[in-house]
């Protein structure tokens, strides 16, 4: 599972651990999505083994360009008006038109640098009608899995990163408010954003809009659940801060400031994607005491830490990630592509994005190819003009 990790340059006591194992919205930065869905050296080539005019047989050899054995591969075809009469080495989703081939039991795991062969024969109306290989993808679960229920908890972890980077603090009870039935940046939060305007924070909060349902599979991310949970979480955070102020002032989070000192840095295959490392100091820039560091956990109630939701994507722990000597740091690794259900490393002609979306405010990936969670070839498209709450994101949408 995802973790926020507490680390220190000098002997800081661990605050405990979220249940589960380390496993990745990205902060909300596309550099994370590309690093986890990077195209490695790979190939897939279609060649005809027989052709008799009104029919043919063809084979495709797909190469695993990853450094781990595959756990899934897929080939996307346009079979056109030909009709498949038989196939081997894989399963086809359709016998004509657009179709996806996926592995069978004996060739699911392709070793690094190895290949799997899929073949089929088909009837054709004439010798000029032949299929085309549109895209392919090789995936491995060796790069960790990040289970989630409708994308809720990793989305909140991503929000923790966005607010840390853009507001420089974790005071959600101050920087957020409920407006128009949604959690939004408060006046204090907007002032803290400054001229930059907190685009990542706004983009994540914008995902509460029900119009997002048009573009994202609801089993992967549910905007209605996200909005309802954020509102409940805001209430929990506010109540906790009032209770601490009245009854346990010694446990209040310190007035602090956050500084990004590392990342995105890959902690290896045991974790899901790159971490962002934030140094936490008191308001004057001095190191936190051990007690102050412990109290920082209360600042993360809104994001689901501890009794405020048991968010498996958050957890304090000591780790070997570098931190300036004598300082307290927190490392956060929110999920791939912002808040997907898995972290997928892909090799092929078109990457897969776990949420069928990626945060790319520069539109650098606009119109590039992708393979959807339904194994269809698509393109990354912007829906910003029609649905302003989606601005910053590109969605992998298939045309068929």
C-alpha positions in Angstrom: 0.0 0.0 0.0 0.9 3.6 -0.3 2.7 5.3 2.5 3.7 8.7 3.7 6.9 8.1 5.5 8.4 10.1 8.4 12.1 10.2 8.3 14.8 12.2 10.1 18.4 13.1 9.6 19.1 12.2 13.2 17.5 9.6 15.3 13.8 10.5 15.1 11.5 7.9 16.7 9.0 6.2 14.3 5.4 7.1 14.9 4.0 3.8 13.8 3.0 2.3 10.4 0.0 1.9 8.3 -1.2 -1.6 7.8 0.0 -3.4 4.7 3.1 -3.2 2.6 4.7 -0.3 0.8 3.3 -0.1 -2.6 1.5 5.1 -6.3 -1.8 11.1 -9.1 1.3 11.3 -8.7 1.7 14.4 -6.7 -0.3 15.4 -9.6 2.5 15.7 -12.0 2.9 13.9 -15.2 6.5 13.1 -14.5 5.3 10.5 -12.2 2.9 8.9 -14.6 5.6 8.7 -17.3 8.2 7.3 -15.0 5.8 4.5 -14.0 4.4 3.9 -17.4 7.6 4.5 -19.3 8.1 2.9 -22.7 11.0 0.5 -22.6 12.8 -1.2 -25.4 10.1 -3.5 -26.9 8.6 -4.5 -30.2 5.7 -6.3 -31.7 5.7 -7.3 -35.4 2.9 -8.7 -37.5 3.8 -11.0 -40.4 1.8 -13.2 -42.6 2.6 -16.9 -42.6 0.1 -17.8 -45.4 -2.0 -15.9 -47.8 -4.5 -17.3 -50.4 -6.3 -14.1 -51.4 -9.6 -14.9 -49.7 -7.9 -15.6 -46.5 -4.6 -15.5 -44.6 -2.7 -16.6 -41.4 -0.7 -14.2 -39.4 1.5 -14.1 -36.3 2.7 -11.4 -33.9 5.7 -11.8 -31.7 5.6 -9.3 -28.8 8.8 -8.7 -26.9 9.0 -7.9 -23.2 11.3 -4.8 -22.9 10.9 -4.6 -19.1 13.5 -5.8 -16.5 10.8 -8.0 -14.9 8.7 -10.9 -16.2 5.4 -9.8 -17.6 2.0 -10.5 -15.9 0.0 -9.3 -18.8 0.4 -8.2 -22.4 -2.0 -7.0 -25.0 -2.1 -6.5 -28.8 -4.7 -4.1 -30.4 -5.7 -4.9 -34.0 -7.9 -3.5 -36.6 -9.1 -6.8 -38.3 -11.1 -4.7 -40.7 -13.6 -6.8 -42.7 -11.8 -10.0 -42.3 -13.2 -12.7 -40.0 -11.0 -14.8 -37.7 -11.7 -18.5 -38.0 -9.1 -19.6 -35.4 -6.3 -18.4 -33.2 -3.5 -19.6 -30.9 -1.2 -18.2 -28.2 -3.8 -15.8 -26.9 -7.5 -14.8 -26.7 -9.2 -12.4 -29.0 -11.9 -10.0 -27.8 -13.6 -10.0 -31.3 -13.4 -11.9 -34.6 -13.7 -8.8 -36.8 -13.2 -5.1 -36.6 -11.3 -3.7 -33.6 -10.0 -6.5 -31.3 -7.6 -7.0 -28.5 -5.5 -10.1 -27.9 -4.5 -11.1 -24.4 -2.4 -14.0 -23.2 -3.3 -17.5 -22.2 -2.0 -19.3 -19.1 1.2 -20.6 -20.6 2.5 -17.4 -22.1 1.3 -14.8 -19.7 4.8 -14.5 -18.1 7.3 -13.3 -20.7 10.9 -13.2 -19.3 12.8 -9.9 -19.7 13.9 -9.7 -23.3 11.8 -12.7 -24.2 8.7 -12.9 -26.5 5.3 -14.4 -26.8 3.7 -15.4 -30.1 0.1 -14.9 -31.0 -1.3 -16.2 -34.2 -4.6 -16.3 -36.1 -6.2 -17.3 -39.4 -9.1 -15.4 -41.1 -11.3 -15.2 -44.1 -11.1 -12.0 -46.2 -13.4 -10.5 -48.9 -10.4 -10.1 -51.2 -6.6 -10.0 -51.2 -6.5 -6.2 -50.6 -8.2 -6.4 -47.1 -5.7 -7.3 -44.4 -5.5 -6.5 -40.7 -3.3 -3.9 -39.0 -1.5 -4.0 -35.6 -2.5 -0.8 -33.9 -0.7 -0.9 -30.6 0.8 -3.2 -28.0 1.6 -3.2 -24.3 3.5 -5.4 -21.9 2.9 -5.0 -18.1 4.3 -6.4 -14.9 3.0 -6.4 -11.4 6.5 -6.7 -10.1 6.5 -2.9 -9.7 4.0 -3.1 -6.8 0.2 -2.9 -6.5 -1.8 -0.1 -4.9 -5.3 -1.4 -4.1 -7.9 1.2 -3.5 -11.7 1.6 -3.3 -12.9 3.9 -6.1 -9.6 5.9 -6.1 -10.6 7.7 -2.9 -7.6 7.2 -0.5 -4.8 7.6 -3.0 -6.6 10.8 -4.3 -6.4 12.2 -0.8 -2.7 11.3 -0.6 -2.2 13.1 -3.9 -4.0 16.1 -2.4 -1.6 16.1 0.6 1.3 16.3 -1.8 -0.3 19.1 -3.9 -1.0 21.2 -0.8 2.4 20.7 0.6 4.1 21.9 -2.6 1.7 24.8 -3.3 0.7 26.1 0.1 3.9 25.1 2.0 1.9 23.8 5.0 -0.6 21.2 6.1 -3.4 23.2 7.7 -6.5 22.0 5.8 -8.9 23.3 8.4 -7.6 26.8 7.6 -6.8 26.5 3.9 -10.0 24.7 2.9 -13.7 25.4 3.3 -17.0 23.9 2.2 -18.6 26.0 -0.6 -21.4 25.0 -2.9 -21.6 21.5 -1.6 -17.9 20.8 -2.2 -14.6 21.3 -0.4 -12.7 24.2 -1.9 -9.8 26.5 -1.2 -10.7 29.1 1.5 -9.8 32.8 1.3 -6.8 32.0 3.6 -5.8 29.2 1.3 -6.1 31.3 -1.8 -3.9 34.0 -0.2 -1.4 31.3 0.8 -1.4 30.1 -2.9 -0.2 33.5 -4.0 0.2 34.4 -7.7 0.8 30.8 -8.7 -2.8 30.0 -7.8 -2.3 26.4 -6.6 -3.2 24.7 -9.9 -2.6 21.1 -8.7 -4.7 21.6 -5.6 -7.5 23.1 -7.6 -7.3 20.3 -10.2 -7.6 17.6 -7.5 -10.5 19.4 -5.7 -12.1 19.9 -9.1 -12.4 16.1 -9.4 -15.4 16.4 -7.1 -17.4 17.5 -10.2 -19.9 14.8 -11.3 -19.1 15.6 -14.9 -15.8 13.7 -14.4 -18.0 10.5 -14.5 -18.1 10.8 -18.3 -14.4 10.2 -18.6 -13.4 7.9 -15.8 -14.6 4.3 -15.0 -16.6 4.6 -11.8 -15.0 1.4 -10.5 -11.7 3.3 -10.6 -12.7 6.7 -9.4 -16.0 8.0 -8.1 -16.3 11.9 -7.9 -19.5 11.7 -5.8 -17.8 9.5 -3.2 -14.7 11.7 -3.3 -16.7 14.9 -2.7 -18.7 13.3 0.2 -15.6 12.0 1.9 -13.7 15.3 1.6 -16.6 17.1 3.3 -16.7 14.5 6.1 -12.9 14.7 6.4 -13.0 18.5 6.6 -15.4 18.2 9.5 -13.2 15.6 11.3 -10.1 17.8 10.9 -11.9 20.9 12.2 -13.4 19.0 15.2 -10.0 17.5 16.0 -8.3 20.9 16.0 -11.0 22.4 18.3 -10.8 19.4 20.7 -7.0 19.6 20.9 -7.1 23.4 21.4 -9.6 23.0 24.3 -8.4 19.8 25.9 -5.0 18.8 24.7 -3.1 21.8 23.5 0.2 20.0 23.9 -0.8 17.8 21.0 -1.6 20.5 18.5 0.5 20.4 15.3 3.2 23.0 15.4 3.0 26.1 13.2 5.3 24.9 10.5 6.5 25.3 6.9 7.2 22.7 4.3 10.1 22.6 1.9 10.5 20.2 -1.0 14.0 18.8 -0.6 13.8 15.7 -2.8 11.9 13.9 -5.4 10.4 12.6 -7.3 12.8 9.9 -6.2 12.2 6.2 -6.9 12.6 4.1 -3.8 12.7 0.9 -5.8 10.3 -1.8 -6.7 9.0 -2.3 -3.2 7.2 1.0 -3.4 4.7 2.3 -5.9 6.4 5.1 -7.8 8.5 8.1 -6.8 8.4 9.8 -3.4 8.3 13.5 -2.8 10.4 14.4 0.3 9.4 17.4 2.3 11.4 19.0 5.1 9.3 20.2 8.0 10.6 23.1 10.2 8.8 25.4 12.7 7.7 28.8 11.6 11.1 30.3 12.3 12.9 27.7 10.2 14.2 25.8 13.3 14.2 21.9 13.5 11.2 20.3 15.0 11.4 18.6 18.4 10.5 15.0 18.6 7.2 15.9 20.2 6.4 18.4 17.5 7.2 15.8 14.8 4.8 13.4 16.5 2.1 16.0 16.6 2.4 16.5 12.8 0.3 13.4 12.5 -2.7 15.4 13.7 -2.3 17.8 10.8 -3.0 14.9 8.4 -6.4 13.9 9.8 -8.1 15.4 6.7 -6.1 13.1 4.4 -7.2 10.0 6.3 -4.3 9.4 8.6 -4.8 7.2 11.7 -8.2 7.1 13.2 -9.4 9.7 10.7 -9.9 7.1 8.0 -7.0 4.6 8.2 -5.9 5.6 4.8 -3.5 2.8 3.8 -1.7 5.2 1.5 -0.5 7.2 4.5 1.8 6.0 7.2 4.6 7.4 9.3 7.8 5.3 9.4 11.5 5.7 9.5 13.2 5.2 6.2 16.6 5.5 4.6 15.6 8.3 2.3 18.1 11.2 2.7 17.0 14.1 4.8 19.2 17.1 5.8 21.0 16.4 9.1 19.0 17.2 12.2 15.8 17.9 10.3 12.5 16.2 10.1 11.2 15.1 6.7 8.1 13.4 5.4 8.1 11.4 2.2 4.9 10.9 0.3 4.3 8.6 -2.7 0.8 9.1 -4.0 -0.4 6.8 -6.7 0.5 6.7 -10.4 -1.2 9.1 -12.7 -2.6 10.8 -9.6 -4.9 8.3 -8.1 -5.0 5.0 -10.0 -5.7 1.6 -8.6 -2.4 0.1 -9.7 1.0 1.1 -10.6 1.7 -0.2 -14.1 5.0 -0.2 -15.8 4.6 -0.7 -19.5 6.7 -1.5 -22.5 5.2 -1.1 -26.0 3.8 1.4 -28.4 1.2 3.0 -26.1 1.2 3.2 -22.3 -1.6 2.2 -20.0 -2.7 4.7 -17.3 -4.4 3.1 -14.3 -7.1 5.7 -14.0 -7.4 6.3 -17.8 -6.2 9.8 -17.1 -3.0 11.7 -16.4 -2.2 15.1 -15.0 -0.5 17.1 -17.8 -1.3 20.8 -17.5 1.1 21.6 -20.3 -0.8 19.3 -22.7 2.5 17.8 -23.7 0.8 14.4 -24.1 -2.3 15.6 -25.9 -3.4 13.3 -28.7 -0.8 10.7 -27.9 -1.8 7.0 -28.0 -2.8 5.0 -25.0 -4.5 1.8 -24.2 -7.5 2.0 -21.9 -8.4 -0.2 -18.9 -10.8 -1.9 -21.2 -7.9 -2.9 -23.5 -8.9 -0.5 -26.3 -6.6 1.8 -28.3 -7.3 5.4 -27.4 -5.8 8.9 -27.3 -5.2 11.3 -24.5 -7.8 14.0 -24.8 -8.6 17.3 -22.9 -12.1 17.9 -21.7 -11.2 21.3 -20.1 -13.3 23.4 -22.4 -16.5 21.5 -21.8 -15.8 20.7 -18.1 -13.6 23.2 -16.4 -13.2 21.0 -13.3 -11.1 18.6 -15.4 -8.6 21.2 -16.5 -5.0 19.9 -16.1 -6.0 16.3 -16.8 -5.9 14.4 -20.1 -8.2 11.4 -20.4 -7.5 8.2 -22.3 -10.6 7.8 -24.5 -11.2 5.2 -27.1 -13.0 6.0 -30.3 -14.7 2.6 -30.5 
